[in-house]
Amino acid sequence: MKRLLTLASLILISVHSISGKDNAPLSVEVDERIMKGGAQQVVSYADVLEQATPSVVAVYTSRIVAAREMQQLPEILRQFGYRVPPSMQQGAPRERKERLGVGSGVIVSKDGYIVTNHHVVQGMRGRMADEIKVRLSDNKEYVAEFIGSDPKTDVAVLKIEAPTDLPAVQLADSDQLRVGDVVFAIGNPLDVGLTATQGIVSATGRNQGGRVLGPGSYEDFIQTDAAINLGNSGGALIDAWGRLVGINTAIVSGSGGNIGIGFAIPMNMVLNVAINLIETGEVPRGMLGLFPGDLTSDMAEAFGLSSTQGALVNQVQPNSPASRAGIQHGDVITKVGDEAIESAAQLRVIVSQIRPGSEVDLTLIRGGETRVLSVVLGSLTGGMAGRSGSGSGLDGVAMRLLDSALREQYSIPAEVSGALIIEVNPESAYAEKLQAGMVLIEVNGQAVAELSSISEALRADIQNRLYVYSEGVMRFISLRL
């Protein structure tokens, strides 16, 4: 059964435009059939690839730089009796294009919407691209409009205007993928041109703890052994029916080349992000307001559980959606709605894809009993940033000035003064370097006497020097805003 999926029909992930953006809605075709093995042996996938390959494009990013003619050259030309060109006489600056990177993308709608990776359009070394060009399989080139990107999932959306309908790929429900399904990676590796490689789904739900996309990201990869190399980023992962199941984004390799461990972003996640970027220019994410952890076998035994599946609630933040719903530390969350939870990372991913303000049922185990609690999700857009430390200038880092009660609670020596970090939002840009229990003593050589003195001492144009007390040791750390 096929169905046309439009914004109006997406109940959970569709949104109304709130930013005044006049982008056309994204209309894609989804095939909900599940791949099943057949008795007939397949000797060629040429027909499948012939159908899917035209939807894959090469993406080229450039940066406009100004170059001034060398000042010494005109004088050297004069000395040897040569004519000096007018441009050199004036020493006028010239603009030129500098290539940043090469990647891939996939056409998902006939009117020109293309999905790719955030790191493809960002360019090399973190420099944003000034121009993005797209080359189709028929070698036609278009300058693409940048619609938006989401670094936390590594998804970006482009738009090109063509005189005729474009060859849009058909989408599949990536939740139906199984280990062993045949897949193809199609892209522009090393800029050699559109290339297809074959493999299988090696695993689903892969999470590398932020090692691929960075701290605070949402990793829920499809793993495949189909050859993926530099330039394949943003390209298509296609199933044996020619449907798009994922966007290739990263490899694990010691050499920089393919060794059979590639990662793709599931299409369901890509579609959710793309629709929100087109409609509002941002990706709203649901928030529970708790710190989950994985269950070890020893911890499961201590809680009287028969398995390690689920997410253990280590801490519930005050005045958060979780606390208002009655969730407590020590609860083990096993379901969000009808979705079974196997790990803390999966809990974060699932909640993040539900719109803020939605009411969801959480199934949890408390004291050996199963309970269902209803939670109205908060929003990570603005989220918990600055609740206790709003005057510190460090978004997502909650701090309080040290007092006698905090010293006793956290066993802070009397000679240490400053601001105690109470909690750090996992979504904060500073989550990698700052942690709860750390004391901020000095910022750029200035003692921390008030929370406001932190923001006053911080500078946006340098690596800030922080002197901190952590785990019984005083040391320096650097931090860029």
C-alpha positions as CSV (number, residue, x, y, z in Angstrom):
1,M,0.0,0.0,0.0
2,K,1.3,3.4,-0.9
3,R,0.3,6.7,0.5
4,L,1.1,10.4,-0.1
5,L,2.6,11.9,3.1
6,T,2.0,15.6,3.4
7,L,2.4,18.0,6.3
8,A,-1.3,17.9,6.9
9,S,-1.3,14.2,7.5
10,L,1.6,14.1,9.9
11,I,0.0,14.1,13.3
12,L,3.0,13.8,15.6
13,I,5.7,15.5,13.6
14,S,3.9,18.1,11.5
15,V,3.9,21.7,12.6
16,H,2.3,25.0,11.5
17,S,4.5,27.7,10.3
18,I,5.2,30.2,13.1
19,S,8.2,32.1,11.7
20,G,6.6,33.5,8.6
21,K,8.7,31.4,6.3
22,D,7.1,31.0,2.9
23,N,8.6,27.6,1.9
24,A,6.3,25.3,0.1
25,P,5.3,22.2,2.2
26,L,7.3,19.0,1.8
27,S,5.4,16.4,-0.1
28,V,7.0,12.9,-0.2
29,E,5.9,9.4,-1.1
30,V,6.2,6.7,1.5
31,D,5.9,3.0,0.8
32,E,4.9,1.1,4.0
33,R,5.5,-2.4,2.8
34,I,8.0,-4.5,4.8
35,M,10.9,-6.2,3.0
36,K,10.4,-9.9,2.9
37,G,12.6,-12.6,1.4
38,G,11.4,-14.5,-1.6
39,A,12.1,-17.9,-3.1
40,Q,13.3,-16.5,-6.4
41,Q,17.0,-15.7,-6.6
42,V,17.9,-12.1,-7.5
43,V,20.8,-12.0,-10.0
44,S,20.8,-8.2,-10.6
45,Y,19.6,-5.0,-8.9
46,A,20.1,-3.0,-12.0
47,D,16.4,-2.1,-12.4
48,V,16.2,-1.0,-8.7
49,L,19.3,1.2,-9.0
50,E,18.2,2.6,-12.3
51,Q,15.1,3.8,-10.5
52,A,16.8,5.2,-7.4
53,T,20.1,6.7,-8.7
54,P,18.7,9.7,-10.5
55,S,17.4,11.0,-7.1
56,V,21.0,11.2,-5.7
57,V,23.0,14.4,-6.4
58,A,26.5,15.7,-5.9
59,V,26.8,18.7,-3.5
60,Y,29.6,21.2,-3.9
61,T,30.2,24.0,-1.3
62,S,32.3,27.1,-1.9
63,R,33.4,30.1,0.0
64,I,33.9,33.6,-1.4
65,V,37.3,35.0,-0.5
66,A,38.9,38.3,-1.5
67,A,42.4,38.3,-2.8
68,R,44.6,41.4,-3.3
69,E,47.2,41.4,-6.0
70,M,50.7,41.2,-4.8
71,Q,52.0,44.7,-4.2
72,Q,55.5,44.0,-5.4
73,L,54.6,42.6,-8.8
74,P,53.7,45.9,-10.5
75,E,57.0,47.5,-9.6
76,I,58.9,44.4,-10.9
77,L,57.1,44.6,-14.2
78,R,57.9,48.3,-14.6
79,Q,61.6,47.6,-13.9
80,F,61.7,45.1,-16.8
81,G,59.8,47.3,-19.1
82,Y,56.5,45.4,-19.1
83,R,53.1,46.9,-19.2
84,V,51.3,46.9,-15.9
85,P,47.6,45.7,-16.1
86,P,45.1,48.3,-14.8
87,S,43.9,45.9,-12.1
88,M,47.5,45.8,-10.7
89,Q,47.9,49.5,-11.0
90,Q,44.9,50.1,-8.8
91,G,45.7,47.2,-6.4
92,A,42.0,46.4,-6.4
93,P,40.8,43.3,-4.4
94,R,39.3,40.5,-6.4
95,E,36.8,37.9,-5.3
96,R,37.3,34.3,-6.0
97,K,35.6,31.1,-5.1
98,E,37.4,28.6,-2.9
99,R,36.1,25.1,-2.8
100,L,35.2,23.9,0.7
101,G,34.0,20.4,0.2
102,V,32.2,17.7,-1.8
103,G,29.4,15.6,-0.6
104,S,26.1,14.1,-1.7
105,G,22.4,14.7,-1.3
106,V,19.0,13.1,-2.1
107,I,16.0,14.6,-3.9
108,V,13.0,13.8,-1.8
109,S,10.3,15.9,-3.5
110,K,9.5,16.6,-7.1
111,D,9.6,20.4,-6.5
112,G,13.2,20.3,-5.5
113,Y,13.7,19.7,-1.8
114,I,17.0,17.9,-1.1
115,V,18.2,16.3,2.2
116,T,21.9,16.0,3.0
117,N,24.2,16.3,6.0
118,H,24.8,19.4,8.1
119,H,28.5,18.8,7.9
120,V,28.3,18.8,4.1
121,V,26.8,22.3,3.8
122,Q,28.9,23.6,6.7
123,G,32.0,22.9,4.7
124,M,35.5,22.0,5.9
125,R,37.0,23.3,9.2
126,G,33.6,24.6,10.4
127,R,33.4,27.4,7.8
128,M,29.9,28.0,6.5
129,A,29.5,27.8,2.7
130,D,28.7,30.9,0.8
131,E,27.5,29.0,-2.2
132,I,26.1,25.5,-2.6
133,K,25.8,23.9,-6.0
134,V,24.0,20.7,-6.8
135,R,24.8,18.5,-9.8
136,L,22.2,16.1,-10.9
137,S,22.8,12.6,-12.5
138,D,22.2,14.2,-15.9
139,N,25.1,16.7,-15.1
140,K,22.8,19.7,-14.9
141,E,23.9,22.1,-12.2
142,Y,21.8,24.4,-9.9
143,V,22.7,26.8,-7.2
144,A,20.8,25.6,-4.1
145,E,18.9,27.6,-1.5
146,F,19.9,26.7,2.0
147,I,16.7,26.0,3.9
148,G,18.2,25.0,7.3
149,S,20.2,22.4,9.1
150,D,20.3,20.7,12.5
151,P,23.8,19.8,13.8
152,K,22.4,17.6,16.6
153,T,21.1,15.1,14.0
154,D,23.5,16.1,11.1
155,V,20.6,16.8,8.8
156,A,20.3,19.7,6.4
157,V,17.7,20.7,3.8
158,L,18.4,22.4,0.4
159,K,16.0,23.6,-2.3
160,I,16.6,23.9,-6.1
161,E,14.3,25.4,-8.7
162,A,14.1,23.4,-11.9
163,P,11.9,24.0,-14.9
164,T,10.4,20.5,-14.7
165,D,9.6,17.9,-11.9
166,L,12.7,16.3,-10.4
167,P,13.2,12.6,-9.9
168,A,12.2,12.3,-6.3
169,V,13.1,9.1,-4.4
170,Q,10.5,7.0,-2.7
171,L,10.8,6.8,1.1
172,A,10.4,3.7,3.3
173,D,9.5,3.4,7.0
174,S,13.0,3.0,8.5
175,D,11.5,1.5,11.7
176,Q,10.8,-1.7,9.7
177,L,14.5,-2.3,8.8
178,R,15.9,-5.6,10.0
179,V,19.4,-6.8,10.3
180,G,20.3,-8.7,7.1
181,D,18.2,-6.5,4.8
182,V,20.0,-5.8,1.5
183,V,20.9,-2.1,1.1
184,F,22.9,0.1,-1.3
185,A,24.9,3.2,-0.6
186,I,24.6,5.7,-3.4
187,G,26.7,8.9,-3.5
188,N,29.6,10.8,-4.9
189,P,32.7,9.3,-3.1
190,L,35.9,11.2,-3.6
191,D,34.1,13.2,-6.3
192,V,34.5,10.3,-8.8
193,G,30.8,10.5,-9.8
194,L,27.6,8.8,-8.7
195,T,28.5,5.3,-7.3
196,A,26.5,2.5,-5.8
197,T,27.8,-0.1,-3.4
198,Q,26.0,-3.1,-1.9
199,G,25.8,-4.4,1.6
200,I,23.4,-5.4,4.3
201,V,22.0,-3.7,7.4
202,S,24.5,-4.7,10.1
203,A,22.7,-3.2,13.0
204,T,20.0,-0.6,13.9
205,G,19.8,1.8,16.8
206,R,23.5,2.4,17.0
207,N,24.6,5.1,19.4
208,Q,28.2,6.1,19.8
209,G,27.7,8.3,22.8
210,G,28.2,11.5,20.9
211,R,31.6,10.4,19.5
212,V,30.2,10.8,15.9
213,L,28.0,13.9,16.1
214,G,29.3,15.5,19.3
215,P,28.0,16.0,22.9
216,G,24.3,16.5,23.2
217,S,23.6,15.0,19.8
218,Y,21.0,12.4,18.9
219,E,22.6,9.3,17.5
220,D,20.4,6.5,16.4
221,F,22.2,5.1,13.4
222,I,21.7,2.3,10.9
223,Q,24.9,0.4,10.6
224,T,25.9,-1.1,7.2
225,D,28.8,-2.7,5.6
226,A,28.0,-1.2,2.2
227,A,31.2,0.7,1.2
228,I,31.0,4.4,2.3
229,N,33.9,6.8,1.7
230,L,34.6,10.5,1.8
231,G,32.1,12.3,-0.3
232,N,29.3,9.8,0.4
233,S,28.1,12.0,3.3
234,G,24.5,13.1,2.6
235,G,24.0,10.3,0.1
236,A,21.3,7.7,0.0
237,L,21.0,4.3,1.7
238,I,18.5,2.5,-0.5
239,D,16.7,-0.8,0.2
240,A,16.3,-3.7,-2.3
241,W,13.0,-2.1,-3.6
242,G,14.8,1.2,-4.4
243,R,13.3,3.1,-1.4
244,L,15.3,5.6,0.8
245,V,15.8,4.2,4.3
246,G,18.6,6.5,5.5
247,I,21.1,9.2,4.8
248,N,24.8,8.1,4.9
249,T,26.7,10.3,7.4
250,A,29.9,8.7,8.9
251,I,32.3,5.8,8.9
252,V,34.4,4.1,11.6
253,S,37.9,3.8,10.2
254,G,41.5,4.1,11.3
255,S,42.7,5.0,7.8
256,G,39.9,7.3,6.6
257,G,38.7,4.8,4.1
258,N,35.9,2.2,4.2
259,I,36.5,-0.9,6.4
260,G,32.8,-2.0,6.4
261,I,31.5,0.0,9.3
262,G,29.3,2.8,8.1
263,F,26.5,4.8,9.7
264,A,23.3,6.3,8.2
265,I,20.6,8.5,9.8
266,P,17.3,6.6,9.7
267,M,14.8,8.1,7.2
268,N,12.1,8.6,9.8
269,M,14.4,10.9,11.8
270,V,15.5,12.7,8.7
271,L,11.9,13.3,7.6
272,N,10.9,14.7,11.0
273,V,13.8,17.1,11.1
274,A,13.3,18.2,7.4
275,I,9.6,19.0,7.8
276,N,10.3,21.1,10.9
277,L,13.2,23.0,9.2
278,I,11.0,23.7,6.1
279,E,8.0,24.9,8.2
280,T,9.7,26.8,11.0
281,G,13.4,26.9,10.4
282,E,14.1,25.1,13.7
283,V,13.6,21.7,15.3
284,P,11.4,21.7,18.4
285,R,12.2,18.9,20.8
286,G,10.4,17.4,23.7
287,M,11.9,17.4,27.2
288,L,11.3,15.3,30.3
289,G,13.7,17.0,32.6
290,L,15.5,14.1,34.1
291,F,19.0,12.4,33.8
292,P,18.7,8.8,32.7
293,G,21.3,6.1,32.8
294,D,21.7,2.6,31.5
295,L,21.1,-0.5,33.7
296,T,24.1,-2.8,34.3
297,S,23.4,-6.4,35.2
298,D,24.5,-5.7,38.8
299,M,22.2,-2.7,39.0
300,A,19.3,-4.6,37.5
301,E,19.8,-7.3,40.2
302,A,19.9,-4.6,42.9
303,F,16.5,-3.3,41.7
304,G,15.1,-6.8,41.4
305,L,14.7,-6.6,37.6
306,S,15.1,-9.6,35.3
307,S,16.7,-7.7,32.4
308,T,18.8,-4.6,31.8
309,Q,16.3,-3.1,29.3
310,G,15.0,0.3,30.2
311,A,16.4,3.7,31.3
312,L,17.2,4.2,35.0
313,V,16.2,7.7,36.4
314,N,19.2,9.0,38.2
315,Q,17.9,12.5,38.9
316,V,14.7,14.4,38.4
317,Q,15.1,18.1,37.9
318,P,12.9,20.3,40.1
319,N,9.9,22.0,38.5
320,S,10.4,19.9,35.3
321,P,7.7,17.9,33.4
322,A,9.0,14.7,34.9
323,S,8.8,16.0,38.5
324,R,5.3,17.4,37.9
325,A,4.2,14.0,36.6
326,G,5.5,12.2,39.7
327,I,8.6,10.5,38.3
328,Q,11.2,9.7,40.9
329,H,14.8,8.8,41.0
330,G,15.1,5.0,41.0
331,D,12.3,4.6,38.5
332,V,13.1,2.5,35.4
333,I,11.3,3.8,32.3
334,T,10.4,0.9,30.0
335,K,8.1,2.5,27.5
336,V,7.3,5.9,25.9
337,G,3.8,5.4,24.5
338,D,3.9,2.1,22.7
339,E,7.7,2.3,22.1
340,A,9.8,0.0,24.2
341,I,12.9,1.6,25.8
342,E,16.1,-0.4,25.9
343,S,18.6,2.3,26.9
344,A,19.0,5.9,28.1
345,A,20.2,7.0,24.7
346,Q,17.1,5.6,23.1
347,L,14.9,7.4,25.6
348,R,16.6,10.7,24.7
349,V,16.1,10.2,21.0
350,I,12.4,9.2,21.2
351,V,11.5,12.0,23.5
352,S,13.4,14.5,21.4
353,Q,11.2,13.6,18.3
354,I,7.9,14.3,20.1
355,R,6.7,17.9,19.9
356,P,6.8,20.0,23.1
357,G,3.4,20.2,24.8
358,S,2.4,16.7,23.8
359,E,1.0,14.4,26.5
360,V,2.7,11.0,26.5
361,D,2.3,7.9,28.7
362,L,5.5,6.6,30.4
363,T,5.5,3.0,31.5
364,L,7.9,2.6,34.4
365,I,8.9,0.1,37.1
366,R,9.0,1.4,40.7
367,G,9.6,-0.9,43.6
368,G,8.9,-4.0,41.5
369,E,5.5,-2.6,40.3
370,T,4.6,-1.4,36.8
371,R,3.1,2.0,36.6
372,V,1.9,4.3,33.8
373,L,2.3,8.1,34.3
374,S,1.1,10.8,32.0
375,V,3.6,13.5,31.2
376,V,3.2,16.8,29.3
377,L,6.6,17.4,27.6
378,G,8.5,20.6,28.0
379,S,10.7,22.1,25.3
380,L,14.4,21.9,24.8
381,T,14.3,25.2,22.9
382,G,15.2,27.4,25.8
383,G,14.7,24.3,27.9
384,M,16.3,24.4,31.3
385,A,19.0,26.9,30.3
386,G,19.8,29.3,33.0
387,R,17.3,28.3,35.7
388,S,19.6,28.7,38.6
389,G,22.5,30.3,36.8
390,S,20.8,32.7,34.5
391,G,23.2,35.4,35.4
392,S,26.3,33.4,34.7
393,G,26.3,33.7,30.9
394,L,26.7,30.0,30.4
395,D,23.4,28.6,29.0
396,G,22.3,25.3,30.4
397,V,24.6,25.5,33.4
398,A,22.8,25.9,36.7
399,M,25.0,27.4,39.5
400,R,24.7,28.7,43.0
401,L,27.2,30.7,45.1
402,L,28.8,28.4,47.7
403,D,27.4,28.6,51.2
404,S,27.8,26.5,54.3
405,A,25.0,24.1,53.4
406,L,26.4,23.5,50.0
407,R,29.9,23.0,51.4
408,E,28.7,20.4,53.7
409,Q,26.5,18.7,51.1
410,Y,29.3,18.5,48.5
411,S,32.3,18.3,50.9
412,I,33.9,21.5,49.6
413,P,37.0,22.6,51.6
414,A,36.8,25.9,53.4
415,E,39.6,27.4,51.3
416,V,37.6,27.0,48.1
417,S,35.3,29.9,47.2
418,G,33.1,30.6,44.1
419,A,30.1,29.3,42.4
420,L,29.1,25.6,42.6
421,I,27.7,24.0,39.4
422,I,24.5,22.3,40.5
423,E,23.6,20.7,37.1
424,V,24.5,20.8,33.5
425,N,21.9,20.3,30.8
426,P,23.1,17.5,28.5
427,E,22.0,19.8,25.6
428,S,24.3,22.6,26.8
429,A,27.3,23.6,24.6
430,Y,29.4,23.4,27.8
431,A,28.4,19.8,28.8
432,E,31.7,18.4,27.6
433,K,33.9,20.5,29.9
434,L,31.7,21.5,32.9
435,Q,30.0,19.1,35.3
436,A,27.9,19.1,38.4
437,G,29.9,19.4,41.6
438,M,32.6,21.6,40.0
439,V,33.3,24.9,41.6
440,L,34.1,27.9,39.5
441,I,36.8,29.9,41.4
442,E,38.1,32.4,38.8
443,V,37.2,33.5,35.3
444,N,40.0,35.1,33.3
445,G,41.9,35.9,36.5
446,Q,38.8,37.5,38.2
447,A,37.5,35.9,41.4
448,V,33.9,34.7,41.3
449,A,32.1,36.7,44.0
450,E,28.6,36.8,42.4
451,L,27.0,34.9,39.6
452,S,26.8,38.1,37.6
453,S,30.6,38.5,37.8
454,I,31.0,35.3,35.7
455,S,29.2,36.8,32.7
456,E,31.1,40.1,33.2
457,A,34.4,38.3,33.0
458,L,33.6,36.0,30.1
459,R,34.6,37.1,26.6
460,A,33.2,36.0,23.3
461,D,36.4,36.5,21.2
462,I,38.9,34.4,23.1
463,Q,39.4,31.1,24.8
464,N,38.3,31.9,28.4
465,R,40.5,30.7,31.2
466,L,38.6,29.1,34.1
467,Y,40.1,28.1,37.4
468,V,38.0,25.4,38.9
469,Y,37.9,23.0,41.8
470,S,36.9,19.5,40.8
471,E,37.3,16.1,42.5
472,G,39.7,17.4,45.1
473,V,42.0,19.2,42.7
474,M,42.3,22.8,41.5
475,R,43.1,23.2,37.8
476,F,42.6,25.4,34.8
477,I,40.3,24.7,31.8
478,S,39.7,26.7,28.7
479,L,36.2,27.5,27.4
480,R,35.1,29.3,24.3
481,L,31.6,30.8,24.3
